[in-house]
């Protein structure tokens, strides 16, 4: 980050003007979101005083833009690519239908959104928001196609579950970093986080999401995974769908691999396993999210194809899945670029510095500062870690218990969740995967995230007062 070129007030005006310009270009002028995001990122970088050239090799306009774009693209492109391949194989073979039928038969049609959300809470424990959402797309679309109505009735509760787990639960990077910076205990944060995540999701994600789904109609997009066509044999015969156990294994494989990575990393940090244990590092490599998804795609291809389709047909299915998501990947990367420019400009830090001296109670200060960082630069993980660093000295001076620190982490997580908007790459993932325009995404996803974050903060405050 470069030294801010202007005062906090001027930087805030620049940020507000940049967001207003972006909304105007996309909603009024109907300019493509990818083009609009890059143009506004460039204009914002110039207006905020980020240098064009730095002889000492510091941040420049070009590096801020390209680093932000590449940083998001490097992870999102792999996750989305492998995720839609896996989803297309499950959908084309009838696997998604089998899983959806099983969920509905166990929970009933009326409780289908609840069942999907609970499943997402389970899968969201080790899997990041974007990867989990991509893996769940075929199941969401299949359930929504079967019962009709708005995609949001099923999509928002599910996406909210992944968002809550990503913000609150250890082992996700944001809460882990915040707990360590504040001197807390990861085990206590993990155990206390389970009821906070579940209750927060139910009140702020499930109830709000189903309410939105009944009032805002969003049709199921065919462009992401394609139309739901039955895969048939060479003579036109209907092929047998995989069993529920087979489909569940395909979905659980990335969960198992990623969980193995998480467990080993925790054991190494605790000193149970030597830091230089080569076998553990190789197992952890298999559990990194992109590689876990790669293994899962290959497993699905070679176990779903026998008796159903040739490997050549599988190649065609996966190739067809990649084309429609190129736009999603590029727009998400451009959203990361916009957020990176705002971070490099110093807007977030200038705002939080001015808020830290307001004399608020520590837990309220944690929420407000995290919310300000979230609004200013977009990334929930950055908001979590940066806020923890800003209040760490006050926490150390207060001599808080580990449960108090866990409550502070949840308050920060609540602030880091609210007001997801155009500088958040996750905002664009939801918008494009669910086939929503910018206005609809703002009045559904942004509203739900704000309520979810506020509920999480209130639960944290209750915990703070009780302990």
Residue pairs with C-beta under 8 A, 6 or more apart in sequence:
1 59
1 343
1 344
1 346
1 349
2 49
2 50
2 51
2 54
2 58
2 59
2 344
2 345
2 346
3 346
4 11
4 48
4 49
4 345
4 346
4 347
4 349
4 350
5 48
5 49
5 50
5 346
6 14
6 48
6 49
7 350
8 350
8 351
8 353
8 354
11 48
11 345
11 346
11 347
11 350
11 351
12 347
12 350
12 351
14 44
14 47
14 48
14 345
14 347
15 44
15 342
15 345
15 347
15 376
17 47
18 40
18 43
18 44
18 47
18 338
18 342
19 421
19 422
19 423
21 40
21 43
22 36
22 37
22 40
22 338
22 422
23 422
23 438
25 31
25 36
25 39
25 40
26 33
26 36
26 438
27 437
27 438
27 439
33 331
33 334
33 428
33 438
34 327
34 330
34 331
34 334
37 331
37 334
37 335
37 337
37 338
37 422
38 65
38 334
38 337
40 338
41 65
41 68
41 334
41 337
41 338
41 341
42 61
42 65
44 338
44 341
44 342
44 345
45 61
45 64
45 65
45 341
45 344
45 345
46 61
48 341
48 344
48 345
48 346
48 347
49 345
50 59
50 60
50 61
50 64
50 341
50 344
50 345
51 58
51 59
51 60
51 61
52 60
52 61
52 62
53 60
54 60
59 344
64 340
64 341
64 344
65 337
65 340
65 341
66 337
67 340
68 336
68 337
68 338
68 339
68 340
68 341
68 343
68 344
69 333
69 334
69 336
69 337
69 340
70 333
71 336
71 340
72 332
72 333
72 335
72 336
72 337
72 425
73 329
73 330
73 332
73 333
73 336
75 130
75 289
75 290
76 130
76 329
76 332
76 333
76 336
76 425
76 429
77 329
77 333
78 289
78 290
78 293
79 128
79 130
79 131
79 134
79 289
79 290
79 293
80 130
80 134
80 325
80 328
80 329
80 332
80 429
81 322
81 325
81 329
82 290
82 293
82 294
82 296
82 297
83 131
83 134
83 135
83 137
83 293
84 134
84 137
84 224
84 225
84 321
84 322
84 324
84 325
85 297
85 318
85 321
85 322
86 135
86 250
86 293
86 296
86 297
86 300
87 96
87 134
87 135
87 137
87 138
87 225
87 321
88 138
88 225
88 226
88 317
88 318
88 320
88 321
89 95
89 297
89 300
89 301
89 304
89 314
89 317
89 318
90 96
90 99
90 138
90 247
90 250
90 251
90 300
90 304
91 97
91 138
91 141
91 142
91 225
91 226
91 228
92 229
92 231
92 309
92 317
93 231
93 239
93 241
93 242
93 304
93 308
93 309
94 230
94 231
94 239
94 241
94 242
95 138
95 241
95 242
95 246
95 247
95 250
95 304
96 138
96 139
96 141
96 142
96 247
97 142
97 241
98 241
98 242
98 243
98 244
98 247
99 139
99 142
99 244
99 247
99 248
99 251
100 139
100 142
100 143
100 146
102 244
103 112
103 115
103 116
103 119
103 139
103 143
104 112
104 115
104 143
104 146
106 115
107 114
107 115
109 147
112 143
112 147
112 154
113 153
113 154
113 157
113 158
113 206
113 209
113 210
113 213
114 157
114 206
116 136
116 139
116 140
116 143
116 154
116 157
116 158
117 157
117 158
117 160
117 161
117 201
117 205
117 206
117 209
118 161
119 136
119 139
119 158
120 132
120 136
120 157
120 158
120 159
120 161
120 162
120 165
121 161
121 164
121 165
121 197
121 198
121 201
123 132
123 135
123 136
123 162
123 251
123 255
124 132
124 161
124 162
124 164
124 165
124 166
124 169
125 165
125 169
125 259
126 171
126 255
126 258
126 259
126 261
126 262
127 135
127 162
127 254
127 255
127 258
127 289
128 166
128 172
128 289
129 159
129 162
129 163
129 165
129 166
129 426
130 425
130 426
130 429
131 254
131 289
131 293
132 162
133 158
133 159
133 162
133 429
133 430
133 433
134 433
135 251
135 254
135 293
136 158
136 162
137 224
137 225
137 433
138 225
140 151
140 154
140 155
140 158
141 151
141 220
141 224
141 225
141 228
142 228
143 154
144 150
144 151
144 153
144 154
144 155
144 220
145 220
145 228
149 213
149 214
149 217
150 213
150 214
150 216
150 217
150 218
150 219
151 213
151 218
151 219
151 220
151 221
151 434
151 435
152 209
152 212
152 213
152 216
152 217
152 218
152 434
152 444
153 209
153 210
153 213
153 214
154 213
155 209
155 213
155 218
155 430
155 434
156 205
156 208
156 209
156 210
156 212
156 213
156 444
156 445
156 448
157 201
157 205
157 206
157 209
157 210
159 209
159 430
159 445
160 201
160 204
160 205
160 206
160 208
160 209
160 448
160 449
160 452
161 201
161 205
161 206
163 205
163 417
163 426
163 449
163 452
164 197
164 200
164 201
164 204
164 205
164 417
164 452
164 456
165 172
165 197
166 172
166 174
166 380
167 174
167 175
167 380
167 384
167 413
167 414
167 416
167 417
167 453
167 456
168 175
168 193
168 196
168 197
168 200
168 410
168 413
168 456
169 175
169 190
169 193
169 194
169 197
170 176
170 179
170 186
170 189
170 190
170 193
171 190
171 262
171 265
171 266
172 381
173 381
173 385
174 380
174 381
174 383
174 384
174 385
174 413
174 416
175 189
175 193
175 384
175 409
175 413
176 186
177 381
177 384
177 385
177 388
178 384
178 385
178 387
178 388
178 409
178 412
178 413
179 185
179 186
179 189
179 405
179 406
179 409
180 186
181 385
181 388
181 389
181 392
182 388
182 391
182 392
182 395
182 405
182 408
182 409
183 392
183 395
183 396
183 405
184 402
184 405
184 406
184 408
184 409
185 402
185 405
185 406
186 266
188 402
188 403
188 405
188 406
189 402
189 405
189 406
189 409
192 403
192 406
192 407
192 410
192 463
193 406
193 409
193 410
196 410
196 456
196 459
196 460
196 463
199 455
199 459
200 414
200 452
200 455
200 456
200 459
201 452
203 455
204 448
204 451
204 452
204 453
204 454
204 455
204 456
205 448
205 452
208 447
208 448
208 451
208 452
209 448
212 444
212 447
212 448
216 440
216 443
216 444
218 434
218 435
218 436
218 440
218 444
219 435
220 435
221 433
221 434
221 435
223 324
223 435
224 324
224 325
224 328
224 433
224 435
225 321
225 324
226 320
226 321
226 324
230 238
230 239
231 239
231 308
231 309
231 313
232 238
232 239
233 239
239 307
239 308
239 309
240 307
240 308
242 304
242 308
246 303
246 304
250 296
250 299
250 300
250 303
250 304
253 292
253 295
253 296
253 299
254 289
254 292
254 293
254 295
254 296
257 286
257 287
257 291
257 292
257 295
257 296
258 287
258 288
258 289
258 292
259 287
260 283
260 284
260 286
260 287
261 283
261 284
261 286
261 287
261 288
261 292
262 287
264 273
264 280
264 283
264 284
264 287
265 284
267 273
267 280
268 274
268 275
268 277
268 280
273 280
274 280
285 291
286 292
286 295
297 318
301 311
301 314
301 318
304 314
305 311
305 313
305 314
309 317
327 432
328 428
328 429
328 432
328 433
331 428
331 432
332 425
332 428
332 429
332 432
333 425
334 428
335 378
335 422
335 423
335 424
335 425
335 427
335 428
336 378
336 425
338 378
338 422
338 423
339 377
339 378
339 379
339 423
339 424
339 425
340 377
342 348
342 376
342 377
342 378
342 423
343 376
343 377
343 379
343 382
347 376
347 377
348 372
348 373
348 376
348 377
348 386
349 386
351 372
351 373
351 376
352 369
352 372
352 373
352 386
352 387
352 390
355 365
355 368
355 369
355 372
356 365
356 369
356 390
356 391
358 365
358 368
360 368
362 391
362 394
362 395
362 398
362 408
363 407
363 408
363 411
363 460
363 461
363 464
364 411
364 461
365 391
365 394
366 387
366 391
366 408
366 411
366 412
366 415
367 411
367 412
367 414
367 415
367 457
367 460
368 415
369 387
369 390
369 391
369 412
369 415
370 383
370 384
370 387
370 411
370 412
370 413
370 414
370 415
370 416
371 383
371 415
371 416
371 418
371 419
371 453
372 415
373 382
373 383
373 386
373 387
373 415
373 416
374 380
374 383
374 415
374 416
374 417
374 418
374 419
374 420
375 418
375 419
375 421
377 383
377 423
378 420
378 421
378 423
378 424
378 425
378 427
379 424
379 425
380 413
380 416
380 417
380 420
380 424
380 426
381 416
383 412
383 415
383 416
384 409
384 412
384 413
384 416
387 412
387 415
387 416
388 409
388 412
391 408
395 405
395 408
400 408
401 467
403 463
403 467
404 464
404 467
406 463
407 460
407 461
407 463
407 464
407 467
408 460
408 464
410 456
410 457
410 459
410 460
410 463
411 456
411 457
411 460
411 461
411 464
413 453
413 456
413 460
414 453
414 454
414 455
414 456
414 457
414 458
414 460
415 453
415 457
416 453
417 449
417 452
417 453
417 456
418 449
418 450
418 452
418 453
418 454
419 446
419 449
419 450
419 453
420 426
420 427
420 445
420 446
420 449
420 450
421 427
421 442
421 446
422 428
422 438
427 441
427 445
427 446
430 436
430 441
430 445
431 437
431 438
431 441
431 445
434 441
436 444
436 445
